[in-house]
Amino acid sequence: MKGWYICADPAEDRGDSTAWYASFWAFLSGYLAKRFGKRYCLNPEASLLLHTGNTAVPRQVVAVARQTGAKTLSLPFGTSLLLYQDTKRVPRSRVERSGLQVWPVADALCLVGPSFFIEHPREAEIALAMVRDSSELLPTLLGGDGMPSAAARLAGALLFVGRDADAQRIVKDFSAAHSSIRPENPFVIEAPSLAPSRERSPDCGCDRSAYRWITDRPID
């Protein structure tokens, strides 16, 4: 493609990035759908950010497709899309968020590395709150040869947010199926930002969560 057409206010200064950032996710959705239909998926990190309502435009979005070569697509204002082929990283069970194919929350939590909990603690807590119980995490954690590091990390994360029973179930079931693990807290913040409540989660459409936001930071 030789370039991009962006609908913008004629009164905007030349080079103003507002229109691009405002239409970024819609553009990405249209571009990927045109090229791959639904035969692609954003990586687990981007999936969790969209699930938890964080629509800030990153410098680079990573998408995996069943059929494509590795390519970095340069986009306006220093943004980019990294595309690569990996049939194992395009799940059969995908969900749609903001018009994009993404991993389900539980699967994405199992697949993200420890850096996600450090760099995005708020979103990690919201994602954990969107998972009703550990039974949603166990199929991915126990599949194949098992995911001991992820199991230990999620058990530690659940302990951190006060869900001891769910953490103990992960430790017990994983140890019975594969090998013994010990919970490892991936968070570096001192205390959770969410607290149990009978109110709904502030995340839009998150009617599965029984958590409320207790800090003065707004939800994106």
C-alpha positions as CSV (number, residue, x, y, z in Angstrom):
1,M,0.0,0.0,0.0
2,K,1.4,3.4,-0.9
3,G,-0.2,5.3,1.9
4,W,-3.2,5.9,4.2
5,Y,-6.3,8.0,3.8
6,I,-7.5,9.5,7.1
7,C,-10.6,11.6,7.5
8,A,-9.6,14.7,9.4
9,D,-10.9,18.1,10.3
10,P,-9.8,20.6,7.6
11,A,-9.1,23.1,10.4
12,E,-6.4,20.9,12.0
13,D,-2.8,21.8,11.5
14,R,-0.8,19.8,9.0
15,G,0.8,16.9,10.7
16,D,-1.7,16.9,13.6
17,S,-1.9,13.3,14.9
18,T,-5.4,13.6,16.5
19,A,-7.3,12.0,13.7
20,W,-4.9,9.1,13.4
21,Y,-5.0,8.2,17.1
22,A,-8.7,8.6,17.2
23,S,-9.2,6.2,14.3
24,F,-6.3,3.8,15.0
25,W,-8.2,0.8,16.3
26,A,-10.9,1.1,13.7
27,F,-8.3,1.3,11.0
28,L,-6.5,-1.7,12.4
29,S,-9.7,-3.7,12.6
30,G,-10.5,-2.9,8.9
31,Y,-7.0,-3.6,7.7
32,L,-6.7,-7.0,9.4
33,A,-10.2,-8.1,8.5
34,K,-9.6,-7.2,4.8
35,R,-6.3,-9.2,4.7
36,F,-7.1,-12.2,7.0
37,G,-10.9,-12.2,7.7
38,K,-10.9,-13.8,11.2
39,R,-7.9,-15.9,10.6
40,Y,-5.6,-13.9,12.9
41,C,-5.3,-12.8,16.6
42,L,-3.6,-10.0,18.5
43,N,-1.0,-11.2,20.9
44,P,-2.0,-12.0,24.5
45,E,-0.7,-8.7,25.9
46,A,-2.7,-6.5,23.4
47,S,-5.7,-8.8,24.0
48,L,-5.7,-8.2,27.7
49,L,-5.3,-4.4,27.3
50,L,-8.4,-4.3,25.1
51,H,-10.4,-6.6,27.3
52,T,-9.7,-4.3,30.3
53,G,-10.7,-1.1,28.5
54,N,-7.2,0.2,27.9
55,T,-7.4,1.6,24.3
56,A,-4.3,3.8,24.5
57,V,-2.4,3.5,21.2
58,P,0.9,1.6,21.6
59,R,4.0,2.2,19.5
60,Q,3.5,-1.3,18.1
61,V,0.7,-3.8,17.9
62,V,1.6,-7.5,17.4
63,A,-0.8,-9.8,15.4
64,V,-0.4,-13.4,14.5
65,A,-2.0,-15.0,11.4
66,R,-2.3,-18.5,10.1
67,Q,-0.9,-17.6,6.7
68,T,1.5,-14.6,6.3
69,G,5.2,-13.8,6.4
70,A,6.9,-11.9,9.1
71,K,6.6,-8.2,8.4
72,T,6.6,-4.9,10.2
73,L,4.1,-2.5,8.7
74,S,5.1,1.1,9.4
75,L,2.1,3.3,10.2
76,P,1.7,7.1,10.6
77,F,3.3,9.0,13.6
78,G,5.7,6.3,14.6
79,T,3.2,3.5,15.1
80,S,3.5,0.1,13.5
81,L,2.0,-3.4,13.2
82,L,4.1,-6.5,13.5
83,L,2.7,-9.4,11.6
84,Y,4.1,-13.0,11.7
85,Q,2.9,-16.5,11.1
86,D,2.4,-19.0,13.8
87,T,-0.5,-21.4,13.6
88,K,-0.2,-22.4,17.3
89,R,-0.6,-18.8,18.4
90,V,-3.9,-18.3,16.6
91,P,-6.4,-19.9,19.0
92,R,-9.4,-21.8,17.7
93,S,-11.6,-20.1,20.3
94,R,-11.2,-16.3,19.7
95,V,-13.4,-13.4,20.8
96,E,-13.9,-10.0,19.3
97,R,-13.0,-6.8,21.1
98,S,-13.2,-3.4,19.4
99,G,-13.7,-5.2,16.1
100,L,-10.4,-7.2,16.5
101,Q,-9.8,-10.9,17.0
102,V,-8.3,-11.4,20.5
103,W,-7.5,-14.2,23.0
104,P,-10.1,-14.9,25.7
105,V,-9.2,-13.3,29.0
106,A,-8.4,-16.6,30.8
107,D,-6.1,-17.9,28.0
108,A,-4.4,-14.5,27.7
109,L,-3.6,-14.4,31.4
110,C,-1.9,-17.8,31.1
111,L,0.2,-16.7,28.2
112,V,1.4,-13.2,29.2
113,G,4.8,-13.0,30.8
114,P,5.6,-11.5,34.2
115,S,6.4,-8.1,32.7
116,F,2.7,-7.6,32.0
117,F,1.9,-7.6,35.8
118,I,4.7,-5.1,36.4
119,E,4.0,-2.7,33.5
120,H,0.2,-2.9,33.6
121,P,-0.8,-3.8,37.2
122,R,-4.2,-2.2,37.0
123,E,-5.2,-4.1,33.8
124,A,-3.8,-7.3,35.3
125,E,-6.0,-6.9,38.3
126,I,-9.1,-6.2,36.2
127,A,-8.4,-9.2,34.0
128,L,-8.1,-11.4,37.1
129,A,-11.4,-10.0,38.3
130,M,-13.0,-11.0,35.0
131,V,-12.2,-14.6,35.6
132,R,-14.8,-16.2,37.9
133,D,-12.7,-19.0,39.3
134,S,-9.6,-21.0,38.6
135,S,-11.5,-23.6,36.6
136,E,-11.3,-21.1,33.6
137,L,-7.5,-21.0,33.9
138,L,-6.7,-24.7,34.5
139,P,-7.4,-26.1,31.0
140,T,-4.7,-23.9,29.5
141,L,-2.3,-24.3,32.4
142,L,-2.6,-28.1,32.5
143,G,-2.6,-28.7,28.7
144,G,0.2,-30.5,27.0
145,D,3.3,-30.7,29.2
146,G,1.8,-28.0,31.5
147,M,2.8,-24.4,32.1
148,P,4.6,-24.4,35.5
149,S,5.8,-20.9,35.4
150,A,2.5,-19.5,34.4
151,A,0.7,-21.6,37.0
152,A,3.0,-20.4,39.8
153,R,2.6,-16.8,38.6
154,L,-1.2,-16.9,38.5
155,A,-1.4,-18.7,41.8
156,G,0.7,-15.9,43.3
157,A,-1.4,-13.2,41.6
158,L,-4.6,-14.7,42.9
159,L,-3.1,-14.8,46.4
160,F,-2.1,-11.2,46.1
161,V,-5.7,-10.1,45.2
162,G,-7.1,-12.1,48.1
163,R,-8.5,-15.2,46.2
164,D,-6.8,-17.8,48.3
165,A,-9.1,-20.7,47.4
166,D,-8.5,-20.2,43.6
167,A,-4.8,-20.0,44.2
168,Q,-4.7,-23.2,46.2
169,R,-6.7,-25.0,43.6
170,I,-4.2,-24.1,40.9
171,V,-1.3,-25.3,43.1
172,K,-3.1,-28.5,44.0
173,D,-4.4,-29.5,40.5
174,F,-1.1,-28.6,38.8
175,S,1.0,-30.5,41.3
176,A,-1.3,-33.5,40.9
177,A,-1.2,-33.4,37.1
178,H,2.5,-32.4,36.4
179,S,4.9,-31.2,39.1
180,S,4.9,-29.3,42.4
181,I,4.8,-25.5,42.1
182,R,4.9,-22.7,44.6
183,P,3.0,-19.4,44.1
184,E,5.1,-16.5,42.9
185,N,3.6,-13.0,43.2
186,P,4.3,-11.2,39.8
187,F,3.1,-7.8,41.1
188,V,5.6,-5.2,42.4
189,I,2.9,-2.9,43.8
190,E,2.5,-3.0,47.6
191,A,-1.2,-3.7,47.7
192,P,-4.1,-4.4,45.3
193,S,-6.0,-1.5,43.8
194,L,-9.2,-3.4,43.6
195,A,-11.2,-4.6,46.6
196,P,-14.1,-7.2,46.8
197,S,-17.5,-5.6,46.5
198,R,-21.1,-6.5,45.5
199,E,-21.0,-3.8,42.9
200,R,-20.1,-4.5,39.3
201,S,-16.7,-4.0,37.9
202,P,-16.1,-0.6,36.3
203,D,-14.9,-2.3,33.2
204,C,-17.5,-1.9,30.5
205,G,-19.6,-5.0,30.1
206,C,-17.7,-6.9,32.7
207,D,-20.8,-8.3,34.4
208,R,-18.8,-11.4,35.5
209,S,-16.8,-9.5,38.1
210,A,-17.6,-8.6,41.7
211,Y,-15.0,-5.9,42.1
212,R,-15.1,-2.2,42.3
213,W,-12.5,0.5,41.7
214,I,-11.3,2.1,44.9
215,T,-8.7,4.5,43.8
216,D,-9.2,8.0,42.3
217,R,-7.7,6.9,38.9
218,P,-10.3,6.9,36.1
219,I,-10.9,3.9,33.9
220,D,-9.7,4.6,30.3
